[in-house]
Amino acid sequence: MLFQNRTTAGQTLASNLGEYVNQPDVIVLALPRGGVPVAFEVAQALNAPLDVLVVRKLGVPNQEELAMGAIASGGVRIINQQIVNELNFSEEVIARVAAQEQRELERREAMYRGDEPFPELQGRTVILVDDGLATGATMWAAVLAVRQKQPKEIVIAVPVAASETCQQLENKVEKIVCAATPSPFYSVGMWYEEFPQTTDEQVRELLKKANNHQPLSPVGD
């Protein structure tokens, strides 16, 4: 085990991002849901605003953990053509999965942000945070979504990741911080002592407290 939970993982990650402390153009964007408790700690340590970028993996039917692509806010859709070709999926199958995930993406955006507009990213340093990277499909979709907003710089920051995924994403952003790259990797959850599902309510509470600069009450992960 590398981390007790997502909170301690976020604290460790934040210690690797010292150059961004108190920088007025920095914003931390979490990938919900598991990335939010990690990103909360990062945002607190950097004295930066926290928001979310909703991204949904396009899981292979009957093998949902295997990603054949991902979608993100702003109409971004990426497809892993190798997996699609290997499994011989039609465009109809992809479209059906994408439509289902789009509904969930919109539900989460309404749940987490309500009527608040998406933050302005043009000219800013955007730090994208998740609780870990396995294939990197959702993070790549997040990068594409943010790139449309013309930021000054995109930084990917995660506590733990597969080393090959970090290498694949390294030349796609200005900076990537993978605090740990254990090998063999297997899965993100393997490197946490406690890895429960983060709930919608926890996401909402963390976003509210980050924006109100209130002390955080324990949320269990």
C-alpha positions as CSV (number, residue, x, y, z in Angstrom):
1,M,0.0,0.0,0.0
2,L,1.2,3.5,-0.9
3,F,-1.6,5.6,0.6
4,Q,-4.0,5.2,3.5
5,N,-6.8,6.9,1.6
6,R,-7.4,9.7,-1.0
7,T,-6.9,12.4,1.6
8,T,-3.4,11.3,2.4
9,A,-2.7,10.7,-1.3
10,G,-3.8,14.3,-2.0
11,Q,-1.5,15.6,0.7
12,T,1.5,13.7,-0.7
13,L,0.7,14.9,-4.3
14,A,0.5,18.5,-3.1
15,S,4.0,18.2,-1.8
16,N,5.2,17.7,-5.3
17,L,3.5,20.8,-6.6
18,G,5.1,23.5,-4.5
19,E,5.9,25.7,-7.5
20,Y,2.2,26.4,-7.9
21,V,1.5,27.7,-4.4
22,N,-0.2,31.1,-4.2
23,Q,0.0,31.5,-8.0
24,P,-3.1,33.7,-9.0
25,D,-3.6,32.0,-12.4
26,V,-3.8,28.4,-11.1
27,I,-7.0,26.4,-10.9
28,V,-7.4,22.8,-9.8
29,L,-9.8,20.7,-11.8
30,A,-10.8,17.3,-10.3
31,L,-12.0,14.3,-12.3
32,P,-15.1,13.1,-10.3
33,R,-15.7,11.3,-8.3
34,G,-12.6,9.7,-6.9
35,G,-10.3,12.6,-7.9
36,V,-12.2,15.1,-5.9
37,P,-10.9,14.2,-2.3
38,V,-7.4,14.2,-3.8
39,A,-7.8,17.5,-5.6
40,F,-9.4,19.1,-2.5
41,E,-6.1,18.6,-0.6
42,V,-4.1,19.9,-3.5
43,A,-6.2,23.0,-3.9
44,Q,-6.0,23.7,-0.2
45,A,-2.2,23.3,-0.1
46,L,-1.8,25.5,-3.2
47,N,-4.3,28.1,-2.1
48,A,-6.1,27.7,-5.4
49,P,-9.7,27.4,-6.5
50,L,-11.2,23.9,-7.0
51,D,-13.7,22.8,-9.6
52,V,-14.6,19.7,-11.5
53,L,-14.3,18.5,-15.0
54,V,-16.8,15.6,-15.6
55,V,-15.3,12.8,-17.7
56,R,-16.9,9.4,-18.4
57,K,-15.2,6.3,-19.6
58,L,-16.8,4.4,-22.4
59,G,-16.7,0.9,-21.1
60,V,-16.8,-2.2,-23.3
61,P,-20.2,-3.9,-23.0
62,N,-20.1,-6.6,-20.3
63,Q,-16.5,-5.6,-19.5
64,E,-17.1,-2.1,-18.2
65,E,-13.7,-1.7,-16.6
66,L,-12.1,-1.9,-20.1
67,A,-12.2,1.5,-21.7
68,M,-12.8,1.7,-25.4
69,G,-12.8,5.5,-25.1
70,A,-14.1,8.4,-23.1
71,I,-16.2,11.6,-23.2
72,A,-15.8,14.9,-21.4
73,S,-17.6,18.2,-21.0
74,G,-17.5,20.3,-24.1
75,G,-18.5,17.5,-26.5
76,V,-15.1,15.8,-26.4
77,R,-15.1,12.1,-27.4
78,I,-12.0,9.9,-27.9
79,I,-12.1,6.3,-29.1
80,N,-9.4,3.6,-28.6
81,Q,-9.5,2.3,-32.1
82,Q,-7.3,-0.7,-31.3
83,I,-9.8,-2.1,-28.8
84,V,-12.8,-1.2,-31.1
85,N,-11.1,-3.1,-33.9
86,E,-10.0,-6.1,-31.8
87,L,-13.6,-6.5,-30.5
88,N,-15.2,-5.6,-33.8
89,F,-17.6,-3.1,-32.4
90,S,-19.9,-1.2,-34.8
91,E,-20.5,2.5,-34.6
92,E,-24.0,1.8,-33.3
93,V,-22.6,0.0,-30.2
94,I,-20.2,2.9,-29.6
95,A,-23.0,5.4,-30.0
96,R,-25.3,3.5,-27.6
97,V,-22.6,3.4,-24.9
98,A,-21.7,7.1,-25.5
99,A,-25.3,8.2,-25.2
100,Q,-25.7,6.4,-21.9
101,E,-22.5,7.9,-20.5
102,Q,-23.5,11.4,-21.8
103,R,-26.7,11.2,-19.8
104,E,-24.7,10.4,-16.7
105,L,-22.2,13.2,-17.5
106,E,-25.0,15.7,-17.7
107,R,-26.6,14.4,-14.5
108,R,-23.3,14.8,-12.6
109,E,-22.6,18.3,-14.0
110,A,-26.1,19.4,-12.8
111,M,-25.5,17.7,-9.4
112,Y,-22.1,19.2,-8.8
113,R,-22.3,22.6,-10.4
114,G,-26.0,23.5,-10.5
115,D,-26.5,26.8,-12.3
116,E,-22.9,27.8,-11.9
117,P,-21.0,28.3,-15.2
118,F,-17.9,26.4,-16.0
119,P,-14.8,28.4,-14.9
120,E,-12.9,30.5,-17.3
121,L,-9.7,28.7,-18.2
122,Q,-8.2,30.9,-20.9
123,G,-4.7,32.0,-20.0
124,R,-4.7,30.0,-16.8
125,T,-2.6,27.2,-15.4
126,V,-5.0,24.2,-15.1
127,I,-4.0,21.3,-12.8
128,L,-6.0,18.2,-13.6
129,V,-6.2,15.8,-10.7
130,D,-7.4,12.2,-10.4
131,D,-6.8,9.5,-7.8
132,G,-4.7,7.5,-10.2
133,L,-4.1,6.6,-13.8
134,A,-4.4,3.1,-15.3
135,T,-5.1,3.4,-19.1
136,G,-5.3,7.2,-19.0
137,A,-8.3,7.3,-21.3
138,T,-10.4,9.6,-19.1
139,M,-7.4,11.9,-18.4
140,W,-6.7,12.3,-22.1
141,A,-10.3,13.2,-22.7
142,A,-10.0,15.8,-19.9
143,V,-6.9,17.2,-21.5
144,L,-8.6,17.6,-24.9
145,A,-11.6,19.3,-23.2
146,V,-9.4,21.8,-21.3
147,R,-7.2,22.5,-24.4
148,Q,-10.3,23.8,-26.2
149,K,-10.5,26.5,-23.5
150,Q,-7.0,27.9,-24.4
151,P,-5.2,27.6,-21.1
152,K,-1.7,28.9,-20.6
153,E,-0.6,25.5,-19.3
154,I,-2.0,22.1,-18.5
155,V,-0.6,20.0,-15.6
156,I,-1.6,16.4,-15.0
157,A,-1.2,15.5,-11.3
158,V,-1.9,12.1,-9.8
159,P,-0.7,10.2,-6.7
160,V,-0.1,6.9,-8.5
161,A,-0.1,5.8,-12.1
162,A,1.1,3.1,-14.5
163,S,4.5,4.3,-15.7
164,E,3.7,3.6,-19.4
165,T,0.6,5.8,-19.1
166,C,2.6,8.7,-17.6
167,Q,5.0,8.3,-20.5
168,Q,2.2,8.3,-23.1
169,L,0.7,11.5,-21.6
170,E,4.0,13.3,-21.0
171,N,4.3,14.9,-24.4
172,K,0.6,15.9,-24.5
173,V,0.7,18.4,-21.7
174,E,3.2,21.0,-20.4
175,K,3.9,19.0,-17.2
176,I,2.9,15.7,-15.6
177,V,3.4,14.8,-12.0
178,C,3.0,11.1,-11.1
179,A,4.0,10.9,-7.5
180,A,4.5,7.1,-7.7
181,T,4.7,4.7,-10.6
182,P,4.9,1.2,-9.0
183,S,5.5,-1.8,-11.2
184,P,3.7,-4.1,-11.9
185,F,0.7,-1.7,-11.6
186,Y,-2.5,-3.8,-11.9
187,S,-5.0,-1.2,-10.7
188,V,-5.4,2.2,-9.0
189,G,-7.2,0.8,-6.0
190,M,-4.5,-1.7,-5.2
191,W,-2.3,1.2,-3.9
192,Y,-4.8,2.4,-1.4
193,E,-5.5,0.9,2.0
194,E,-9.0,2.5,1.9
195,F,-10.5,2.9,-1.5
196,P,-14.3,3.3,-1.1
197,Q,-16.5,4.8,-3.8
198,T,-16.7,8.6,-3.5
199,T,-20.3,9.6,-3.4
200,D,-22.1,12.5,-5.1
201,E,-22.7,14.0,-1.6
202,Q,-19.1,13.9,-0.7
203,V,-18.2,15.7,-4.0
204,R,-20.8,18.4,-3.3
205,E,-19.5,18.9,0.2
206,L,-15.9,19.1,-0.8
207,L,-16.6,21.6,-3.6
208,K,-18.7,23.7,-1.2
209,K,-16.1,23.8,1.5
210,A,-13.3,24.5,-1.0
211,N,-15.3,27.5,-2.4
212,N,-16.3,28.7,1.1
213,H,-12.8,28.1,2.6
214,Q,-14.4,26.2,5.4
215,P,-12.6,23.5,7.5
216,L,-13.2,20.0,6.2
217,S,-15.2,17.4,8.2
218,P,-14.1,13.8,7.7
219,V,-15.9,12.1,4.8
220,G,-14.3,8.6,5.1
221,D,-12.0,8.7,2.1
